[in-house]
Amino acid sequence: MLLRAATAEDASAVAELHVASWRSAYRDVLSGEYLADAAEGDRQAYWQGRLSTPHHGQRVDLLVLANQVVGFSCVLVGHDAVLGSFLHNLHIAPALVGRGLGSVLMGAVRQHCLSTAPQDPVFLWVVSSNQRAQHFYAKLGAAYVGQTQWQPPGGGSALLYRMGWRTPGEIRAPNNSSKPTPLRGAA
């Protein structure tokens, strides 16, 4: 398994994984029509733009296994003067959820935020119905700090919870300065 920074050439693979993750975790939030018909084109355009013209402070990390992107994170350091650095995305291939890959990516987020904005808070938004994600972030030390309504692509509305850490040093994730631990059962 390889942990590396994403490049513009990775946009298609990141978009495919993003859609697969949404189809698995957000079936109750995103419309079936959007997931079936529009999500792929929408995410392809989104990640082409995001990776070819990065936002200020953006860092996208990938986990690659057997030449396939199996996880990614996107953090926008210094995104908000008050809220701090924004963990905009963290997605794992649905078949590999629960195997520690999210923690590896959060270790990379932690390290990047510590090296660039060590005193800034770190926050993210998680859909209220995604209890698995809420539990994951809470296990890493995140606390509930607010909520808002979201109008997701394809229509509808969903409640989002804001979770966060006062500093990146509070993120309880592994230090990724060494090679990530191989997946159990993976070659």
TORSESE-501682 format. One record per atom (N, C-alpha, C, O, CB): residue number from 0; atom name; x negated, y, z negated. Coordinates in steps of 0.02 Angstrom, whole numbers. Atoms other than C-alpha are relative to their C-alpha. Glycine has a CB too. Layout:
# residues N
[NUM CA [X Y Z]]
...
END
This chain:
# residues 187
[0 N [-43 -59 0]]
[0 CA [0 0 0]]
[0 C [-45 61 0]]
[0 O [-95 64 -35]]
[0 CB [48 0 -61]]
[1 N [38 -62 -7]]
[1 CA [-64 172 46]]
[1 C [43 59 -19]]
[1 O [100 64 2]]
[1 CB [-27 7 72]]
[2 N [-32 -64 17]]
[2 CA [-16 340 -30]]
[2 C [-39 53 38]]
[2 O [-99 60 29]]
[2 CB [0 13 -78]]
[3 N [33 -52 -39]]
[3 CA [-52 484 89]]
[3 C [47 58 14]]
[3 O [108 51 8]]
[3 CB [-28 -28 65]]
[4 N [-40 -59 -19]]
[4 CA [5 657 141]]
[4 C [31 -12 68]]
[4 O [1 -44 112]]
[4 CB [-44 64 1]]
[5 N [-35 6 -65]]
[5 CA [132 663 283]]
[5 C [-27 51 49]]
[5 O [-53 104 30]]
[5 CB [76 9 -9]]
[6 N [17 -46 -54]]
[6 CA [94 744 450]]
[6 C [61 6 45]]
[6 O [111 -30 36]]
[6 CB [-62 -25 40]]
[7 N [-56 -10 -46]]
[7 CA [208 804 589]]
[7 C [16 -64 38]]
[7 O [74 -75 57]]
[7 CB [-16 56 49]]
[8 N [-11 63 -36]]
[8 CA [185 634 674]]
[8 C [42 -49 -41]]
[8 O [66 -98 -13]]
[8 CB [-67 -31 17]]
[9 N [-39 45 43]]
[9 CA [275 553 526]]
[9 C [74 19 -3]]
[9 O [113 -16 -36]]
[9 CB [-29 1 -69]]
[10 N [-68 -25 7]]
[10 CA [437 650 550]]
[10 C [54 -52 15]]
[10 O [103 -57 -22]]
[10 CB [10 59 46]]
[11 N [-50 49 -19]]
[11 CA [532 510 636]]
[11 C [7 -54 -54]]
[11 O [63 -73 -72]]
[11 CB [-17 -32 67]]
[12 N [-3 52 51]]
[12 CA [486 379 506]]
[12 C [30 26 -65]]
[12 O [68 -9 -98]]
[12 CB [-71 -28 -14]]
[13 N [-28 -30 60]]
[13 CA [528 497 363]]
[13 C [75 9 8]]
[13 O [114 -6 -38]]
[13 CB [-33 69 -15]]
[14 N [-72 -9 -13]]
[14 CA [696 539 442]]
[14 C [38 -67 -3]]
[14 O [92 -70 -32]]
[14 CB [11 32 69]]
[15 N [-32 66 2]]
[15 CA [738 354 466]]
[15 C [9 -25 -72]]
[15 O [61 -51 -90]]
[15 CB [-40 -51 41]]
[16 N [-5 21 70]]
[16 CA [699 316 284]]
[16 C [50 43 -39]]
[16 O [86 18 -81]]
[16 CB [-69 3 -33]]
[17 N [-47 -45 32]]
[17 CA [797 469 227]]
[17 C [72 -23 13]]
[17 O [112 -26 -33]]
[17 CB [-10 73 24]]
[18 N [-68 23 -19]]
[18 CA [952 408 320]]
[18 C [16 -67 -33]]
[18 O [71 -76 -59]]
[18 CB [6 -6 77]]
[19 N [-12 65 32]]
[19 CA [933 230 256]]
[19 C [14 8 -74]]
[19 O [58 -25 -101]]
[19 CB [-61 -47 11]]
[20 N [-10 -13 71]]
[20 CA [920 295 79]]
[20 C [69 31 -13]]
[20 O [104 11 -58]]
[20 CB [-55 46 -27]]
[21 N [-66 -31 6]]
[21 CA [1074 406 100]]
[21 C [55 -52 11]]
[21 O [104 -53 -27]]
[21 CB [8 58 50]]
[22 N [-52 51 -13]]
[22 CA [1173 261 174]]
[22 C [8 -48 -58]]
[22 O [62 -74 -70]]
[22 CB [-17 -39 63]]
[23 N [-3 44 57]]
[23 CA [1130 157 23]]
[23 C [26 34 -63]]
[23 O [69 7 -98]]
[23 CB [-69 -29 -13]]
[24 N [-14 -33 64]]
[24 CA [1144 284 -119]]
[24 C [59 49 2]]
[24 O [89 62 -49]]
[24 CB [-60 36 -23]]
[25 N [-50 -54 -4]]
[25 CA [1269 413 -54]]
[25 C [63 -18 39]]
[25 O [97 26 66]]
[25 CB [-31 61 32]]
[26 N [-60 21 -36]]
[26 CA [1408 309 25]]
[26 C [62 32 -28]]
[26 O [111 44 8]]
[26 CB [7 -76 -2]]
[27 N [-58 -30 33]]
[27 CA [1528 385 -101]]
[27 C [0 76 4]]
[27 O [48 109 -17]]
[27 CB [3 -22 -73]]
[28 N [8 -73 -2]]
[28 CA [1466 564 -69]]
[28 C [4 27 71]]
[28 O [40 75 84]]
[28 CB [-66 20 -33]]
[29 N [2 -22 -70]]
[29 CA [1432 582 117]]
[29 C [54 -37 39]]
[29 O [66 -96 26]]
[29 CB [-70 -10 31]]
[30 N [-53 32 -38]]
[30 CA [1570 546 241]]
[30 C [-27 -57 42]]
[30 O [-83 -54 67]]
[30 CB [35 52 45]]
[31 N [19 57 -41]]
[31 CA [1565 380 332]]
[31 C [-14 20 71]]
[31 O [-59 -6 103]]
[31 CB [54 -52 -2]]
[32 N [10 -24 -69]]
[32 CA [1580 472 497]]
[32 C [-68 34 7]]
[32 O [-105 21 55]]
[32 CB [56 50 19]]
[33 N [65 -34 -3]]
[33 CA [1429 581 458]]
[33 C [-56 -52 -3]]
[33 O [-103 -49 37]]
[33 CB [-7 50 -59]]
[34 N [53 50 7]]
[34 CA [1324 432 401]]
[34 C [-6 -43 62]]
[34 O [-62 -62 81]]
[34 CB [14 -44 -60]]
[35 N [2 43 -59]]
[35 CA [1372 330 555]]
[35 C [-21 38 63]]
[35 O [-57 10 105]]
[35 CB [68 -31 10]]
[36 N [7 -35 -64]]
[36 CA [1367 465 689]]
[36 C [-50 58 2]]
[36 O [-82 69 54]]
[36 CB [65 25 21]]
[37 N [38 -62 -3]]
[37 CA [1271 621 640]]
[37 C [-64 0 -43]]
[37 O [-109 40 -30]]
[37 CB [43 56 -21]]
[38 N [56 -4 48]]
[38 CA [1148 583 499]]
[38 C [-68 -9 34]]
[38 O [-115 27 18]]
[38 CB [9 -53 -54]]
[39 N [65 13 -31]]
[39 CA [1010 513 610]]
[39 C [-26 61 39]]
[39 O [-83 81 29]]
[39 CB [5 -59 47]]
[40 N [21 -59 -38]]
[40 CA [1004 662 729]]
[40 C [-14 59 -45]]
[40 O [-61 97 -34]]
[40 CB [52 18 51]]
[41 N [8 -54 47]]
[41 CA [1024 784 586]]
[41 C [-66 -5 -38]]
[41 O [-103 43 -42]]
[41 CB [59 1 -50]]
[42 N [62 10 38]]
[42 CA [881 711 483]]
[42 C [-62 2 45]]
[42 O [-114 25 24]]
[42 CB [3 -65 -38]]
[43 N [57 -4 -47]]
[43 CA [769 692 638]]
[43 C [-18 74 12]]
[43 O [-77 92 8]]
[43 CB [18 -35 67]]
[44 N [13 -71 -11]]
[44 CA [788 878 675]]
[44 C [-27 33 -63]]
[44 O [-74 73 -60]]
[44 CB [65 36 23]]
[45 N [21 -29 64]]
[45 CA [768 922 492]]
[45 C [-74 -14 -14]]
[45 O [-112 32 -29]]
[45 CB [43 -27 -58]]
[46 N [69 17 16]]
[46 CA [605 827 467]]
[46 C [-49 20 53]]
[46 O [-107 34 38]]
[46 CB [-5 -74 -12]]
[47 N [44 -27 -52]]
[47 CA [533 878 635]]
[47 C [-18 72 -18]]
[47 O [-77 91 -17]]
[47 CB [34 -2 70]]
[48 N [12 -69 19]]
[48 CA [553 1059 580]]
[48 C [-40 6 -65]]
[48 O [-86 45 -69]]
[48 CB [65 36 -8]]
[49 N [32 -4 67]]
[49 CA [500 1030 399]]
[49 C [-73 -19 4]]
[49 O [-115 13 -29]]
[49 CB [36 -46 -50]]
[50 N [69 23 -3]]
[50 CA [340 937 445]]
[50 C [-42 38 51]]
[50 O [-103 41 44]]
[50 CB [-3 -73 14]]
[51 N [40 -38 -49]]
[51 CA [289 1041 597]]
[51 C [-10 72 -21]]
[51 O [-59 103 -2]]
[51 CB [34 -2 68]]
[52 N [7 -68 27]]
[52 CA [318 1207 508]]
[52 C [16 -2 -74]]
[52 O [71 15 -95]]
[52 CB [48 50 38]]
[53 N [-13 10 72]]
[53 CA [298 1173 322]]
[53 C [17 65 -35]]
[53 O [-7 119 -18]]
[53 CB [-61 -31 -32]]
[54 N [-15 -56 44]]
[54 CA [373 1288 192]]
[54 C [-62 15 -43]]
[54 O [-104 -29 -54]]
[54 CB [61 -15 -45]]
[55 N [54 -18 45]]
[55 CA [252 1382 80]]
[55 C [3 -45 -62]]
[55 O [57 -53 -92]]
[55 CB [4 76 -21]]
[56 N [3 42 59]]
[56 CA [197 1266 -61]]
[56 C [25 -71 10]]
[56 O [29 -109 -38]]
[56 CB [38 31 -53]]
[57 N [-28 67 -13]]
[57 CA [267 1110 24]]
[57 C [-54 -54 0]]
[57 O [-109 -45 26]]
[57 CB [36 0 68]]
[58 N [42 59 -2]]
[58 CA [189 941 -5]]
[58 C [45 -61 10]]
[58 O [91 -72 -30]]
[58 CB [-43 -8 -66]]
[59 N [-38 62 -13]]
[59 CA [260 781 72]]
[59 C [-49 -57 -3]]
[59 O [-98 -59 35]]
[59 CB [37 3 69]]
[60 N [42 59 7]]
[60 CA [182 618 17]]
[60 C [38 -62 22]]
[60 O [99 -66 13]]
[60 CB [-24 -9 -73]]
[61 N [-29 62 -25]]
[61 CA [213 447 94]]
[61 C [-31 -60 -35]]
[61 O [-89 -59 -54]]
[61 CB [-9 -6 76]]
[62 N [25 66 18]]
[62 CA [198 270 32]]
[62 C [8 -43 62]]
[62 O [63 -49 90]]
[62 CB [39 -31 -63]]
[63 N [0 40 -62]]
[63 CA [151 157 177]]
[63 C [-20 -71 -17]]
[63 O [-70 -83 -51]]
[63 CB [-48 31 53]]
[64 N [13 70 10]]
[64 CA [156 -32 173]]
[64 C [6 -35 68]]
[64 O [58 -29 101]]
[64 CB [49 -32 -53]]
[65 N [1 35 -65]]
[65 CA [110 -138 326]]
[65 C [19 48 57]]
[65 O [60 31 100]]
[65 CB [48 -60 -2]]
[66 N [-10 -52 -51]]
[66 CA [109 21 433]]
[66 C [72 26 3]]
[66 O [92 55 54]]
[66 CB [-19 -27 67]]
[67 N [-69 -24 2]]
[67 CA [288 62 381]]
[67 C [9 46 -60]]
[67 O [-13 30 -115]]
[67 CB [51 -59 -3]]
[68 N [-15 -46 55]]
[68 CA [343 212 277]]
[68 C [55 -31 -43]]
[68 O [110 -44 -19]]
[68 CB [21 71 26]]
[69 N [-48 32 46]]
[69 CA [430 136 124]]
[69 C [22 48 -55]]
[69 O [65 30 -96]]
[69 CB [-30 -63 -30]]
[70 N [-20 -50 50]]
[70 CA [443 293 17]]
[70 C [-30 67 17]]
[70 O [-83 71 49]]
[70 CB [-21 -22 -70]]
[71 N [28 -67 -9]]
[71 CA [418 480 21]]
[71 C [28 47 -53]]
[71 O [82 38 -79]]
[71 CB [14 27 70]]
[72 N [-21 -55 44]]
[72 CA [427 633 -89]]
[72 C [-16 65 34]]
[72 O [-63 70 74]]
[72 CB [-34 -5 -70]]
[73 N [12 -67 -25]]
[73 CA [438 817 -46]]
[73 C [9 48 -58]]
[73 O [63 52 -87]]
[73 CB [47 18 61]]
[74 N [-4 -50 53]]
[74 CA [398 951 -174]]
[74 C [-19 68 29]]
[74 O [-65 73 70]]
[74 CB [-46 -19 -59]]
[75 N [13 -69 -20]]
[75 CA [402 1139 -146]]
[75 C [-26 37 -62]]
[75 O [13 59 -104]]
[75 CB [65 35 30]]
[76 N [31 -31 58]]
[76 CA [279 1213 -271]]
[76 C [13 75 2]]
[76 O [7 107 54]]
[76 CB [-76 -15 -1]]
[77 N [-15 -71 5]]
[77 CA [326 1386 -333]]
[77 C [62 21 37]]
[77 O [68 80 57]]
[77 CB [-58 39 26]]
[78 N [-61 -13 -38]]
[78 CA [495 1375 -248]]
[78 C [43 56 -29]]
[78 O [70 97 8]]
[78 CB [41 -63 5]]
[79 N [-44 -48 33]]
[79 CA [587 1481 -376]]
[79 C [-38 33 -58]]
[79 O [-70 -1 -97]]
[79 CB [66 -34 -25]]
[80 N [37 -37 52]]
[80 CA [517 1617 -491]]
[80 C [19 -22 -70]]
[80 O [-23 -19 -115]]
[80 CB [11 74 8]]
[81 N [-23 20 66]]
[81 CA [621 1553 -638]]
[81 C [0 -76 -7]]
[81 O [-26 -103 -56]]
[81 CB [70 27 -13]]
[82 N [-8 72 5]]
[82 CA [659 1370 -601]]
[82 C [-65 -39 14]]
[82 O [-73 -95 -9]]
[82 CB [53 -23 48]]
[83 N [65 30 -13]]
[83 CA [484 1331 -536]]
[83 C [-4 -40 64]]
[83 O [26 -22 114]]
[83 CB [-18 -44 -56]]
[84 N [11 43 -58]]
[84 CA [431 1194 -417]]
[84 C [59 -47 9]]
[84 O [85 -74 -39]]
[84 CB [-66 -41 -7]]
[85 N [-61 37 -17]]
[85 CA [572 1101 -328]]
[85 C [-17 -67 30]]
[85 O [-46 -70 85]]
[85 CB [44 41 48]]
[86 N [5 66 -29]]
[86 CA [567 914 -303]]
[86 C [61 -8 46]]
[86 O [115 -25 23]]
[86 CB [-3 -57 -56]]
[87 N [-55 -3 -48]]
[87 CA [672 921 -146]]
[87 C [23 -69 23]]
[87 O [82 -79 36]]
[87 CB [-21 40 61]]
[88 N [-17 68 -23]]
[88 CA [665 737 -97]]
[88 C [-44 -51 -35]]
[88 O [-103 -39 -49]]
[88 CB [-7 -6 76]]
[89 N [37 60 19]]
[89 CA [614 569 -165]]
[89 C [44 -58 22]]
[89 O [98 -69 -4]]
[89 CB [-16 -2 -78]]
[90 N [-39 56 -27]]
[90 CA [673 418 -67]]
[90 C [-45 -62 7]]
[90 O [-104 -57 25]]
[90 CB [30 19 70]]
[91 N [33 65 -5]]
[91 CA [624 234 -69]]
[91 C [43 -44 45]]
[91 O [104 -40 43]]
[91 CB [-11 -33 -72]]
[92 N [-37 48 -41]]
[92 CA [672 100 57]]
[92 C [48 -38 -46]]
[92 O [27 -64 -97]]
[92 CB [-48 -49 38]]
[93 N [-49 32 45]]
[93 CA [833 26 -16]]
[93 C [-19 -69 -24]]
[93 O [-6 -86 -82]]
[93 CB [66 -4 35]]
[94 N [19 68 20]]
[94 CA [763 -151 -19]]
[94 C [-56 -1 -51]]
[94 O [-69 -52 -83]]
[94 CB [-21 -40 61]]
[95 N [57 -3 46]]
[95 CA [616 -92 -125]]
[95 C [13 42 -62]]
[95 O [-32 51 -103]]
[95 CB [-60 27 36]]
[96 N [-18 -40 60]]
[96 CA [708 14 -255]]
[96 C [-8 -44 -61]]
[96 O [10 -103 -61]]
[96 CB [72 28 5]]
[97 N [8 36 63]]
[97 CA [664 -37 -432]]
[97 C [-67 -35 -6]]
[97 O [-77 -73 -54]]
[97 CB [54 -49 -7]]
[98 N [65 34 2]]
[98 CA [486 -95 -394]]
[98 C [-57 46 -19]]
[98 O [-115 28 -11]]
[98 CB [-14 -32 67]]
[99 N [51 -46 23]]
[99 CA [393 56 -461]]
[99 C [-26 50 51]]
[99 O [-70 90 35]]
[99 CB [-56 -39 -24]]
[100 N [24 -46 -51]]
[100 CA [369 150 -298]]
[100 C [18 72 -15]]
[100 O [-21 117 -1]]
[100 CB [28 -20 68]]
[101 N [-20 -68 18]]
[101 CA [466 302 -358]]
[101 C [-47 29 -52]]
[101 O [-63 88 -49]]
[101 CB [71 0 -26]]
[102 N [47 -24 51]]
[102 CA [350 314 -508]]
[102 C [-67 18 30]]
[102 O [-99 66 9]]
[102 CB [-9 -53 -55]]
[103 N [63 -16 -34]]
[103 CA [198 309 -394]]
[103 C [6 68 34]]
[103 O [-39 110 29]]
[103 CB [-17 -55 52]]
[104 N [-10 -64 -33]]
[104 CA [270 453 -292]]
[104 C [5 57 -51]]
[104 O [-22 111 -40]]
[104 CB [64 -1 42]]
[105 N [-4 -52 52]]
[105 CA [313 550 -451]]
[105 C [-69 14 -30]]
[105 O [-82 71 -51]]
[105 CB [49 -22 -55]]
[106 N [69 -13 22]]
[106 CA [132 528 -505]]
[106 C [-35 48 48]]
[106 O [-73 91 26]]
[106 CB [-39 -66 -5]]
[107 N [29 -46 -50]]
[107 CA [80 613 -342]]
[107 C [30 70 -7]]
[107 O [-7 119 -2]]
[107 CB [12 -27 71]]
[108 N [-32 -66 10]]
[108 CA [207 753 -371]]
[108 C [-30 33 -62]]
[108 O [-48 92 -60]]
[108 CB [78 -8 -9]]
[109 N [29 -26 62]]
[109 CA [142 774 -549]]
[109 C [-70 28 13]]
[109 O [-85 85 -6]]
[109 CB [-3 -55 -54]]
[110 N [68 -22 -13]]
[110 CA [-39 784 -491]]
[110 C [-3 62 43]]
[110 O [-41 108 29]]
[110 CB [-39 -56 34]]
[111 N [0 -58 -44]]
[111 CA [-1 906 -351]]
[111 C [23 63 -37]]
[111 O [-8 116 -31]]
[111 CB [44 -12 62]]
[112 N [-25 -58 38]]
[112 CA [100 1021 -464]]
[112 C [-50 21 -53]]
[112 O [-59 81 -64]]
[112 CB [68 -16 -32]]
[113 N [51 -17 50]]
[113 CA [-33 1012 -601]]
[113 C [-58 38 31]]
[113 O [-86 83 0]]
[113 CB [-25 -63 -34]]
[114 N [58 -32 -31]]
[114 CA [-168 1063 -478]]
[114 C [17 68 31]]
[114 O [-29 108 42]]
[114 CB [-29 -46 54]]
[115 N [-17 -63 -34]]
[115 CA [-71 1207 -398]]
[115 C [41 48 -43]]
[115 O [37 109 -33]]
[115 CB [38 -15 62]]
[116 N [-43 -43 42]]
[116 CA [53 1272 -529]]
[116 C [11 -34 -67]]
[116 O [68 -54 -83]]
[116 CB [68 16 36]]
[117 N [-5 42 60]]
[117 CA [16 1189 -697]]
[117 C [47 26 -54]]
[117 O [68 -13 -97]]
[117 CB [-67 -7 -29]]
[118 N [-44 -27 52]]
[118 CA [123 1306 -802]]
[118 C [73 7 23]]
[118 O [117 23 -17]]
[118 CB [-25 68 -22]]
[119 N [-68 -7 -27]]
[119 CA [277 1309 -688]]
[119 C [43 -61 -17]]
[119 O [19 -117 -17]]
[119 CB [-3 10 77]]
[120 N [-46 57 7]]
[120 CA [430 1204 -726]]
[120 C [6 -37 66]]
[120 O [-13 -12 119]]
[120 CB [70 25 -23]]
[121 N [-15 40 -59]]
[121 CA [478 1066 -604]]
[121 C [73 -21 -7]]
[121 O [94 -43 -61]]
[121 CB [-49 -64 7]]
[122 N [-71 18 3]]
[122 CA [661 1034 -560]]
[122 C [21 -36 63]]
[122 O [-13 -35 114]]
[122 CB [42 63 -10]]
[123 N [-31 33 -56]]
[123 CA [772 933 -445]]
[123 C [75 0 -10]]
[123 O [99 14 -65]]
[123 CB [-27 -73 8]]
[124 N [-73 8 2]]
[124 CA [955 910 -404]]
[124 C [16 -73 14]]
[124 O [-13 -103 59]]
[124 CB [37 47 52]]
[125 N [-20 70 -10]]
[125 CA [1036 738 -419]]
[125 C [76 -3 0]]
[125 O [108 29 -42]]
[125 CB [-31 -47 -55]]
[126 N [-73 7 -5]]
[126 CA [1213 690 -369]]
[126 C [26 -32 -64]]
[126 O [-3 -81 -89]]
[126 CB [20 -42 63]]
[127 N [-26 24 65]]
[127 CA [1319 661 -525]]
[127 C [17 -74 1]]
[127 O [12 -107 -51]]
[127 CB [61 41 -19]]
[128 N [-18 71 -4]]
[128 CA [1375 490 -463]]
[128 C [-61 -46 5]]
[128 O [-54 -107 -1]]
[128 CB [46 -11 59]]
[129 N [60 41 -8]]
[129 CA [1195 431 -438]]
[129 C [-33 -11 -69]]
[129 O [-84 19 -85]]
[129 CB [-51 35 49]]
[130 N [24 13 68]]
[130 CA [1169 364 -614]]
[130 C [-68 -34 0]]
[130 O [-107 -24 -47]]
[130 CB [51 -42 -37]]
[131 N [66 33 -4]]
[131 CA [1022 257 -560]]
[131 C [-55 52 4]]
[131 O [-106 46 -31]]
[131 CB [-3 -48 60]]
[132 N [51 -52 -6]]
[132 CA [925 413 -508]]
[132 C [-5 41 -64]]
[132 O [-60 57 -86]]
[132 CB [18 47 59]]
[133 N [2 -37 63]]
[133 CA [975 506 -666]]
[133 C [-40 -38 -52]]
[133 O [-81 -9 -88]]
[133 CB [72 14 -25]]
[134 N [36 42 48]]
[134 CA [911 362 -771]]
[134 C [-75 0 16]]
[134 O [-116 4 -30]]
[134 CB [28 -72 0]]
[135 N [69 1 -21]]
[135 CA [749 355 -670]]
[135 C [-36 64 -22]]
[135 O [-89 61 -52]]
[135 CB [-5 -8 77]]
[136 N [32 -64 17]]
[136 CA [711 541 -694]]
[136 C [-2 10 -76]]
[136 O [-51 37 -102]]
[136 CB [37 58 33]]
[137 N [0 -6 73]]
[137 CA [761 536 -878]]
[137 C [-56 -43 -30]]
[137 O [-89 -22 -78]]
[137 CB [68 -21 -30]]
[138 N [54 44 24]]
[138 CA [640 390 -904]]
[138 C [-68 33 10]]
[138 O [-115 20 -28]]
[138 CB [2 -68 38]]
[139 N [62 -36 -13]]
[139 CA [505 503 -831]]
[139 C [-4 66 -39]]
[139 O [-50 105 -30]]
[139 CB [-7 15 75]]
[140 N [2 -58 44]]
[140 CA [547 637 -959]]
[140 C [42 59 21]]
[140 O [41 110 -14]]
[140 CB [-68 22 -7]]
[141 N [-41 -56 -22]]
[141 CA [667 748 -861]]
[141 C [61 8 -46]]
[141 O [87 -41 -72]]
[141 CB [23 -10 73]]
[142 N [-59 -15 40]]
[142 CA [807 833 -956]]
[142 C [53 33 45]]
[142 O [36 67 94]]
[142 CB [-18 47 -60]]
[143 N [-55 -34 -34]]
[143 CA [978 891 -895]]
[143 C [-4 74 -18]]
[143 O [-9 92 -76]]
[143 CB [70 -31 -20]]
[144 N [5 -72 14]]
[144 CA [973 1080 -875]]
[144 C [53 41 36]]
[144 O [52 103 32]]
[144 CB [-67 25 20]]
[145 N [-52 -39 -32]]
[145 CA [1125 1129 -771]]
[145 C [35 -41 54]]
[145 O [20 -99 65]]
[145 CB [-28 62 31]]
[146 N [-36 33 -54]]
[146 CA [1244 1088 -630]]
[146 C [27 51 49]]
[146 O [31 111 34]]
[146 CB [58 -42 -28]]
[147 N [-29 -42 -52]]
[147 CA [1318 1157 -470]]
[147 C [41 -45 47]]
[147 O [36 -106 44]]
[147 CB [-55 39 38]]
[148 N [-37 36 -52]]
[148 CA [1434 1106 -328]]
[148 C [-42 0 64]]
[148 O [-77 49 79]]
[148 CB [71 31 13]]
[149 N [37 8 -63]]
[149 CA [1359 1045 -163]]
[149 C [50 -15 55]]
[149 O [96 -56 47]]
[149 CB [-53 -57 -4]]
[150 N [-38 15 -60]]
[150 CA [1439 1049 8]]
[150 C [-46 -40 46]]
[150 O [-85 -10 84]]
[150 CB [28 66 36]]
[151 N [47 41 -38]]
[151 CA [1349 901 89]]
[151 C [14 3 75]]
[151 O [70 21 95]]
[151 CB [2 -72 -24]]
[152 N [-12 4 -71]]
[152 CA [1325 882 275]]
[152 C [57 -48 15]]
[152 O [63 -100 -17]]
[152 CB [-65 -22 37]]
[153 N [-56 43 -18]]
[153 CA [1479 808 355]]
[153 C [64 17 -37]]
[153 O [116 -12 -25]]
[153 CB [-17 -71 -12]]
[154 N [-59 -23 36]]
[154 CA [1598 896 236]]
[154 C [6 -28 -70]]
[154 O [-33 -71 -91]]
[154 CB [61 -18 39]]
[155 N [-12 22 68]]
[155 CA [1666 870 63]]
[155 C [-35 42 -51]]
[155 O [-61 96 -36]]
[155 CB [-20 -72 -8]]
[156 N [32 -35 56]]
[156 CA [1598 922 -105]]
[156 C [-22 -52 -51]]
[156 O [9 -104 -58]]
[156 CB [49 52 -32]]
[157 N [26 45 52]]
[157 CA [1496 840 -242]]
[157 C [-31 42 -55]]
[157 O [-59 95 -43]]
[157 CB [-51 -50 30]]
[158 N [32 -32 58]]
[158 CA [1437 888 -415]]
[158 C [-73 -21 -2]]
[158 O [-89 -81 2]]
[158 CB [37 -19 -66]]
[159 N [71 14 8]]
[159 CA [1248 902 -432]]
[159 C [-21 19 -70]]
[159 O [0 70 -97]]
[159 CB [-41 39 54]]
[160 N [31 -15 64]]
[160 CA [1153 896 -595]]
[160 C [-71 24 13]]
[160 O [-107 -6 53]]
[160 CB [0 -63 -48]]
[161 N [70 -22 -3]]
[161 CA [992 995 -613]]
[161 C [-36 -32 -59]]
[161 O [-14 -27 -116]]
[161 CB [-6 79 -2]]
[162 N [42 32 51]]
[162 CA [859 897 -706]]
[162 C [-69 29 8]]
[162 O [-88 51 62]]
[162 CB [0 -78 7]]
[163 N [66 -28 -7]]
[163 CA [685 955 -745]]
[163 C [-45 -10 -59]]
[163 O [-27 -38 -111]]
[163 CB [5 71 14]]
[164 N [53 2 49]]
[164 CA [526 966 -844]]
[164 C [-26 71 -10]]
[164 O [-27 110 37]]
[164 CB [-58 -48 23]]
[165 N [25 -68 14]]
[165 CA [455 1122 -929]]
[165 C [-66 14 35]]
[165 O [-80 71 53]]
[165 CB [-8 11 -75]]
[166 N [63 -5 -38]]
[166 CA [285 1089 -848]]
[166 C [-11 -67 35]]
[166 O [18 -117 14]]
[166 CB [-61 19 -48]]
[167 N [13 64 -33]]
[167 CA [220 957 -728]]
[167 C [-35 -50 -45]]
[167 O [-30 -110 -34]]
[167 CB [-41 11 62]]
[168 N [33 45 46]]
[168 CA [116 887 -870]]
[168 C [48 -43 -40]]
[168 O [29 -94 -67]]
[168 CB [-42 39 -47]]
[169 N [-50 38 36]]
[169 CA [278 826 -949]]
[169 C [29 -58 41]]
[169 O [66 -99 14]]
[169 CB [56 46 -22]]
[170 N [-25 55 -42]]
[170 CA [317 711 -802]]
[170 C [-37 -64 -21]]
[170 O [-99 -68 -15]]
[170 CB [-11 15 77]]
[171 N [31 63 23]]
[171 CA [286 536 -872]]
[171 C [-4 -49 59]]
[171 O [37 -94 67]]
[171 CB [42 -32 -59]]
[172 N [11 42 -60]]
[172 CA [220 455 -713]]
[172 C [-74 -19 1]]
[172 O [-115 14 -31]]
[172 CB [21 37 66]]
[173 N [70 23 -1]]
[173 CA [60 360 -675]]
[173 C [-46 51 34]]
[173 O [-26 90 77]]
[173 CB [-5 -66 37]]
[174 N [52 -40 -32]]
[174 CA [-100 449 -631]]
[174 C [-21 -38 63]]
[174 O [-42 -95 60]]
[174 CB [-62 12 -48]]
[175 N [14 33 -64]]
[175 CA [-128 410 -447]]
[175 C [-70 13 26]]
[175 O [-81 10 87]]
[175 CB [51 22 52]]
[176 N [68 -14 -23]]
[176 CA [-312 451 -442]]
[176 C [-33 -64 27]]
[176 O [-82 -60 64]]
[176 CB [-41 30 -56]]
[177 N [26 63 -27]]
[177 CA [-344 267 -407]]
[177 C [51 -28 49]]
[177 O [106 -1 56]]
[177 CB [-15 -51 -58]]
[178 N [-43 31 -50]]
[178 CA [-268 154 -275]]
[178 C [65 -25 -34]]
[178 O [61 -55 -88]]
[178 CB [-36 -58 36]]
[179 N [-62 25 29]]
[179 CA [-82 116 -308]]
[179 C [-1 -76 -7]]
[179 O [-32 -112 33]]
[179 CB [59 21 42]]
[180 N [-5 72 12]]
[180 CA [-43 -56 -378]]
[180 C [38 -32 58]]
[180 O [90 -6 79]]
[180 CB [36 -14 -67]]
[181 N [-36 34 -55]]
[181 CA [6 -178 -239]]
[181 C [70 -23 -23]]
[181 O [80 -39 -81]]
[181 CB [-41 -60 27]]
[182 N [-67 25 13]]
[182 CA [189 -228 -228]]
[182 C [-4 -74 -16]]
[182 O [-43 -111 14]]
[182 CB [47 12 60]]
[183 N [-5 71 13]]
[183 CA [230 -395 -304]]
[183 C [28 -35 62]]
[183 O [79 -14 90]]
[183 CB [46 -14 -63]]
[184 N [-24 39 -58]]
[184 CA [249 -520 -163]]
[184 C [-16 33 67]]
[184 O [5 7 119]]
[184 CB [73 -10 -6]]
[185 N [16 -33 -63]]
[185 CA [180 -399 -33]]
[185 C [-72 -17 19]]
[185 O [-115 -24 -24]]
[185 CB [10 77 -6]]
[186 N [67 15 -24]]
[186 CA [30 -437 74]]
[186 C [-36 63 19]]
[186 O [-93 61 41]]
[186 CB [2 -48 59]]
END
